Amino acid sequence: MNSNLLNSDEKPLIPVGISACLLGQKVRYDGGHKRSKYCLNVLSDCFDFKSFCPEISIGLSTPREPIRLVGSADSPRVLGTKDPSLDVTEPLKKYADRVSEQNSELCGYILMQGSPSCGMERVKVYHENGMPNVAGSGAYASQIMKNNPAMPVEEEGRLNDPVLRENFITRVFVYHSWQEEVLKSPSLHNVLQFHSRHKYQLMAHSYDGYKKLGKYLATVAPEESLDRVLSQYILELMAFLKCRASRKTHTNVLMHIMGYLKKDIDAETKQDLLESIEQYRTNEVNLVVPLALLKHYLKRFGSEYIQSQAYLDPYPHELGLRNYI
């Protein structure tokens, strides 16, 4: 992919945190790295990666003695594998606090899977006798997620799954839009405008969320604290968007959007659209096919409201994410 291809319109790159080893930095315990071609060759065209290595940042060397999670899955200690007296639990958490405080602009974070510091989930936890316990989260990653509950977080390995990849990138772009469109000039009006533009995107992920957040904003009392509204809305929105959209939910959204064209298209065009949507629903084609046809007619006949929906163009089309879902 050509450098800056996704930003030919001069839009700024979105700041996203990433484990330093995924950018090819030799910071792992064995002196190696876990360079991610997808992050470096594709996502770097739309994300401004900010790299972090908690182990190096708290003073551990490379190469170094491996560390592991020991104790309970809820609150494990991070101890040296060979020397259990090496306990870096609190330094890792304090570093996560510092990163969170100094990098509030981050709109997402990509972590190294399986790491006792950076693993998001399913990280091995051991009993003190060395026997495996249930899995947990890395100490640094856990604290980062606790400090930034609305921020999209994903593991690099899970980006190989087309649905999880599309879900994460969608959430990053939504969260960035929230910061740009609402937080830079906070008002209830801007929240309502933002929600209006993201209605169908939310519907694709959670119909219950679509109804719940719409009802919440419609009943906000004039005297309610704006800070409280902002916090509750974005936390719930990002939680609902974490639900994986399916062919069934996308089909529902496509049919809703097509409803805006009913009075303007002829019977033959309507049938073409319906057949394309049905082919998608029955797994014959991917989402890009009915969506491209629908967008073609929306440009000609769609209202300003429906053309403004983030669902139609949630991220640069060059990423090709909807070619695989």
Secondary structure by P-SEA (a helix, b strand, c coil): ccccccccccccbbbbbbcccccccccccccccccccccccccccccbbbbbbccccccccccccbbbbccccccccccccccccccaaaaaaaaaaaaaaacccccbbbbbcccccccccccbbbcccccccbbbbcaaaaaaaaacccbbbbbccccccaaaaaaaaaaaaaaaaaaacccccccaaaaaaaaaaaaaaaaaccaaaaaaaaaaaacccccccaaaaaaaaaaaaaaaaaccccaaaaaaaaaaaaccccccccaaaaaaaaaaaaaaaaccccaaaaaaaaaaaaacccccccccccccccccccccccccc
